[in-house]
Amino acid sequence: MSKLVFITGATSGFGKAAAEVFASNNWNLILTGRREDRLQSIKTELETKYSISIYTLVFDVQQKAAVFAAIQSLPENWQAIDVLVNNAGLALGRDNFDEADMDDWETMIDTNIKGLLYVSRAVLPYMTKRKQGHIINLGSTAGKEAYEKGNVYCGSKAAVDSISKGMRIDLLPHHIKVTAIHPGAAETEFSMIRFKGDESKAAAVYAGYTPLSAKDVADVIYYCASLPAHVCINDLVLTCTAQANSFYTYKG
């Protein structure tokens, strides 16, 4: 019997790459995102390629009512969720604290923190009912060490780190595993979104070295999800070889 993974932010980046890795390993998928056309395209592609089943939900993780309505609408045969991948997240702007756009702050907090909380709480009843499950939260090296002009983004990912620790303790009686994965620099749409479409600024982030790819991170997500039921990787930081942490990168 195929296992079932629920992935947020599945229309691009780590989420889309994770969808392909899980599908290639015969998992069925619940994919969520804001862009229905992209979700449908990914669904068609992966179902055709891997002969698995995919259910899609269109919502913005920032909208609590929409999150709960969508997840509570899952048909009974789609409720046995084995793994939740809380991937939806973003960075907006890279500015000094006293000059930053506070709307950017709100969006990062609402997506990176509140969105993760909403989705987790909505999915958990399906896991606690079965006394099993695995939640994988995507953090960042930015949550481990703050860097210049990272302020609220770094803070939002530090919150993911702490929330994951708290989840892990509180969910022990339900036999639910919690893993936090903290990637370093990875070449996805991340920097284009952060710099609001400025291609030169986005490209400069990855100049002079080979960053992680979305598939690199997706492979690690899948590895954590595929371990035996009694084994949990609690906390994992991964970077490319050129990066030591959130602010030391060798550009040769």
C-alpha positions in Angstrom: 0.0 0.0 0.0 1.4 3.4 -1.0 2.1 5.9 1.7 0.7 9.5 1.6 2.7 12.7 1.9 1.2 16.2 2.2 3.4 19.0 0.8 2.7 22.8 1.1 4.2 25.2 -1.4 4.3 22.5 -4.0 4.2 24.6 -7.1 7.9 25.5 -7.1 11.3 25.1 -5.4 11.8 22.5 -2.7 8.1 21.7 -2.7 7.9 20.8 -6.3 11.2 18.9 -6.2 10.0 16.9 -3.1 6.8 16.1 -4.9 8.8 14.4 -7.7 11.1 12.5 -5.4 8.2 11.1 -3.3 6.2 10.3 -6.5 9.2 8.5 -8.0 9.3 6.3 -4.8 5.6 5.3 -5.2 4.1 7.7 -2.6 0.7 9.3 -3.2 0.6 13.0 -2.8 -1.5 15.8 -1.5 -0.1 19.0 -3.0 -1.1 22.5 -1.9 -0.3 26.0 -3.3 -1.8 29.3 -4.4 -1.5 28.7 -8.1 -4.1 26.2 -9.3 -2.8 26.0 -12.8 0.7 25.0 -11.6 -0.8 22.4 -9.2 -2.9 20.8 -12.0 0.1 20.8 -14.3 2.3 19.0 -11.7 -0.5 16.6 -10.9 -0.9 15.6 -14.5 2.8 15.2 -15.1 3.5 13.1 -12.0 0.5 10.9 -12.2 1.3 10.1 -15.8 5.0 9.6 -15.2 4.8 7.5 -12.0 1.3 6.0 -11.9 0.5 7.4 -8.5 -2.5 9.4 -7.2 -2.4 13.1 -6.4 -5.0 15.3 -4.6 -4.6 19.1 -4.9 -5.8 21.8 -2.5 -5.6 25.5 -3.5 -5.1 27.9 -0.6 -2.7 30.5 0.9 -1.2 29.2 4.1 -1.6 32.8 5.5 -5.4 32.4 5.6 -6.3 30.4 8.6 -10.0 29.9 7.7 -9.1 28.8 4.2 -6.4 26.4 5.5 -8.8 24.6 7.9 -11.6 24.5 5.4 -9.5 23.0 2.7 -7.8 20.4 4.9 -11.0 19.4 6.7 -12.6 18.8 3.3 -10.3 16.0 2.5 -12.2 12.8 1.5 -11.8 10.0 4.0 -9.6 8.0 1.7 -7.1 10.9 1.7 -7.0 11.5 5.4 -4.3 8.8 6.3 -1.4 11.3 6.0 1.9 9.7 6.8 4.1 12.7 6.4 3.5 16.5 6.4 6.1 18.6 4.7 5.7 22.2 5.8 7.6 23.8 2.9 5.7 27.0 2.1 7.8 30.0 3.1 9.6 33.0 1.7 12.0 35.9 2.3 11.0 39.4 1.2 13.5 42.2 1.0 17.0 42.4 2.5 17.1 45.8 4.3 18.4 47.3 7.5 15.9 46.9 10.3 15.2 50.6 10.5 14.5 50.8 6.7 12.7 47.6 6.0 9.1 47.5 4.6 6.9 46.4 7.4 4.5 44.8 4.9 7.3 42.4 4.1 7.7 41.6 7.7 4.0 40.8 8.0 4.1 38.5 5.0 7.1 36.6 6.2 5.6 36.2 9.7 2.2 35.2 8.4 3.7 32.7 5.9 6.8 31.2 7.6 5.4 31.0 11.2 1.6 31.3 11.2 1.2 29.3 8.0 3.2 26.4 9.4 1.2 26.5 12.6 -2.2 26.6 10.8 -1.4 23.7 8.5 0.1 21.6 11.3 -2.9 22.0 13.5 -5.3 21.2 10.7 -3.4 18.0 9.7 -2.6 16.8 13.2 -6.1 15.3 13.9 -5.5 12.8 11.1 -2.2 11.8 12.6 -3.2 11.7 16.3 -6.2 9.5 15.4 -3.9 6.9 13.9 -1.2 7.4 16.6 1.5 7.9 13.9 2.9 10.4 11.5 5.8 12.6 10.7 6.0 16.4 10.4 9.0 17.8 8.5 9.4 21.6 8.9 11.6 23.5 6.4 13.7 26.0 8.3 16.9 27.7 7.2 20.5 28.3 8.2 19.2 31.8 8.7 17.3 30.5 11.7 20.6 29.3 13.3 22.6 32.5 13.0 21.2 35.9 12.1 23.0 37.9 9.4 23.1 41.5 8.4 19.8 42.8 6.9 18.2 39.4 7.6 16.4 40.5 10.7 12.8 39.4 10.5 13.4 36.6 8.0 16.1 35.2 10.3 13.7 35.6 13.2 10.9 33.7 11.4 13.2 30.8 10.7 14.5 30.8 14.3 10.8 30.5 15.3 10.5 27.4 13.0 13.5 25.9 14.8 12.0 26.5 18.3 8.4 25.5 17.3 9.8 22.2 15.9 11.5 21.5 19.2 8.2 22.2 21.1 6.2 20.1 18.7 8.6 17.2 19.1 8.1 17.2 22.9 4.3 17.7 22.9 3.6 15.0 20.2 5.7 12.2 21.8 2.5 10.6 23.3 1.0 10.4 19.8 4.1 8.7 18.3 4.5 11.5 15.8 8.0 12.3 14.6 9.1 15.9 14.0 12.1 16.8 11.9 13.5 20.3 11.2 15.6 20.7 8.0 17.6 23.8 7.6 19.0 24.4 4.1 21.6 26.9 3.2 21.9 28.7 -0.1 19.9 26.9 -2.7 19.2 28.1 -6.3 15.4 28.3 -6.6 12.9 31.1 -7.1 13.8 32.1 -3.5 16.1 35.0 -4.4 13.9 36.3 -7.2 11.0 36.5 -4.8 13.2 38.1 -2.1 14.5 40.8 -4.4 11.1 41.2 -6.0 12.1 40.2 -9.6 15.5 41.9 -9.7 17.4 39.3 -11.7 20.9 40.8 -11.2 20.5 40.9 -7.4 19.1 37.3 -7.4 21.9 36.0 -9.6 24.6 37.7 -7.5 23.6 35.6 -4.5 24.9 32.4 -6.2 27.8 33.9 -8.2 31.2 32.3 -7.7 30.2 28.9 -6.2 27.8 26.0 -6.7 24.8 26.3 -4.4 22.4 23.5 -3.4 19.7 22.6 -5.9 16.0 22.0 -5.1 16.5 18.3 -5.7 19.4 18.2 -3.2 17.1 19.4 -0.5 14.2 17.2 -1.7 16.4 14.1 -1.5 17.3 14.9 2.1 13.6 15.5 2.9 12.8 12.1 1.4 15.6 10.4 3.3 14.3 11.7 6.6 10.8 10.5 5.7 11.9 7.0 4.7 13.7 5.9 7.8 12.2 3.2 10.1 9.3 4.2 12.3 11.4 4.2 15.5 14.1 6.5 14.0 13.8 10.3 13.8 16.3 12.8 12.6 15.4 15.7 14.9 17.4 18.5 13.4 19.5 18.7 10.2 21.5 21.5 8.7 22.7 21.1 5.1 24.7 23.5 2.9 26.7 23.3 -0.2 30.5 22.7 0.2 31.2 26.4 -0.3 29.1 27.4 2.7 29.9 27.0 6.4 26.8 28.7 7.9 24.4 31.5 7.2 27.0 34.1 6.6 30.3 32.4 5.7 30.4 31.5 2.0 33.6 31.0 0.0 33.2 32.5 -3.5 36.2 31.3 -5.4 
